[in-house]
Amino acid sequence: MKIHFIGIGGIGVSALAKYYLAKGHKVSGSDLVSSEITEALKKLGAKIFIGHSGKNLPKDTDLVIYSPAVQKTNLELNAAFKIQPRPKFLGRGKIQILSYPEALGDLTKKYWTIAVCGSHGKSTVTAMIGLILTKAGLDPTVIVGTKVKEFGGSTLSNAEGSNCRVGKSKYLVIEADEHFASFLNYWPKIIVLTNLEPDHLDFYKNLRNYILAFKKFISHLPKNGILITNKDDKNIKKMLRTHFPRPLEKVLWYFLKQKEAKKLKKILKIPGGFNVSNGLAALTAARALKIPDKTSFKALSEYRGSWRRFDVKKLVIGHWSLVIVNDYAHHPTQVKVTLRAARKKFPKKKIWCIFQPHQHQRTYYLWNDFVNVFSSAPVDKIIITDIYDVAGREDKKIKKLVNSKKLVEAINKPFVSYLPKEKIINYLKENLKSGEVVIIMGAGDIYNLTNF
C-alpha cells in the first residue's frame, strides 16, 4: 500500500510508520519541522515533507494516518477528506483515513496484544515486556513512545535505539496512551495498568472522568483476558471495587513488598523505587505468558533504560566534566520520584534541575502539586524555563493566567529561579564548576539542551 502520515515526526506515529516500512509498504509523511525522527525515517526510505500542504498527499494513496495532535483545519487532512468524505470506508479509488489510535487499534485486533496503560511508567514497562519476550524467543512486535536502546540492532534504529521492533510472531506489545481516550481503540488480551493519578485534565476535567476511561478500556478485555495491576495504587484498588459490566475473571497483582522486589532492586541498571515497580509489572506479565523467571530477570538486568527516561551520559571537556540526565518527567509525581532517584543515585554530588513545564493547562490544573514538589526537591538548584506550548491544545484564558515566572514566585525558594530557554546554556557554562549532575527535564523540546 501507499501510506501517508500527517504528523509523522511524533514519537508514536513514527513508530507506526517504521512498522509499515518494515512490512514493505511505501510510506510518506509530513510534519511542521524537521527533526532527528524525520531524518531517521528518510534514511529508512520514507518520503518526508516539512510543512503541511494538500500537495503533499501522493497520488493513489491508499491510507492516510494522522496524529491526534493534527488540527481539523490541516490542509492535507482536508485534501484527503475531499477525495474520501467518509472516514474508514475503503472502496475503489477511495482513501482510508484513520487517526493514529484507530490505525494502531486495527493492529491490536490482528495480533495477540499486550497493552500497557497508566499515568506513569507506560514506556518503561512496554520496553521491559518487549525485551523479556524477545529474550524468551517469542519475537514480538513492539510499539512504544520512546526509543529503546536494545532495539538498536535493527534497520529501524539509530544510535539511541528505536521506538519500534517488528517481529514475526503473533505477539504485539504496545504503549496505550490515555490522552483523548486513545486507548479505547485498542483490543488487547492482556492489559497492564501501572497507576492512576489525575492527568490530561484539559480533556478529562476531573479524576472521576479519567478513571472512568480506564475502566472502559479494561472492559475491552475478552472473557479470558488478564488484567495485571499495581496493588500499591489506591486509585486502582478503589476503581476495581466498583461494578464492571462484566466481572473480571483474572486479575494479577504486583506490589513493592513482594519478595522479587529486592532482587530487582539489585539487578536493575535504572534507579528508583518506581522502576522496581515497573520491573514487577513486566515480570508479572511474563509469568502470565509462562516465561521462566530466569529469562525475565536476565532481560531486566540487561535493560539499559530508554531515551529521555533517566537517560544518563557524561560530558567531559578537558578537566571539566558533568553528568547529564535527560528525563521526560512532566507530571508532579514523575518530577518528585525522578529527583529523589537522582539524589539516591548521586548522594554526594551537586544536582541541578532544568525544568520545562509541558502545556499551560497541565500547569494550571496541577499548580499546587508543582509548587509543593519543587519547594521540597532534594536538589541544589532548579531553573524553570517557559511553558512548552502545545499547539491546538491550549486554552487562551488559561494561558493568560499561568506562566513560569509566576510558578517560580509561588515556589518562593532561593534555589529556584526562572530563565528563558535561550539563556540557559550560557548560564550553565558560566556557573557550573565541574562534577555536577544536570537533569534536563520535560516532555517538550527541552531535551535539545542536553547537547551543550
SULRADA-V880963 format. One record per run of one state. SS is the DSSP state (2 for helix, 1 for strand, 0 for the rest). FROM is the first residue (numbers start at 1). TO is the last residue. Records with the same first field share a line. If there is no record, write none. Layout:
BEGIN
SS = FROM-TO + FROM-TO
END
This chain:
BEGIN
0 = 1-1 + 7-10 + 23-25 + 32-35 + 44-46 + 51-53 + 57-62 + 67-74 + 84-95 + 111-111 + 118-121 + 136-140 + 152-157 + 159-160 + 166-170 + 176-178 + 186-189 + 194-200 + 205-206 + 219-225 + 231-233 + 242-250 + 255-259 + 268-272 + 289-292 + 303-305 + 307-310 + 318-319 + 328-331 + 346-350 + 359-359 + 366-366 + 376-380 + 389-395 + 402-403 + 412-415 + 419-420 + 432-436 + 442-445 + 452-452
1 = 2-6 + 26-31 + 47-50 + 63-66 + 96-99 + 112-117 + 141-148 + 158-158 + 161-165 + 171-175 + 190-193 + 226-230 + 251-254 + 306-306 + 311-317 + 320-327 + 351-358 + 381-388 + 416-418 + 437-441
2 = 11-22 + 36-43 + 54-56 + 75-83 + 100-110 + 122-135 + 149-151 + 179-185 + 201-204 + 207-218 + 234-241 + 260-267 + 273-288 + 293-302 + 332-345 + 360-365 + 367-375 + 396-401 + 404-411 + 421-431 + 446-451
END
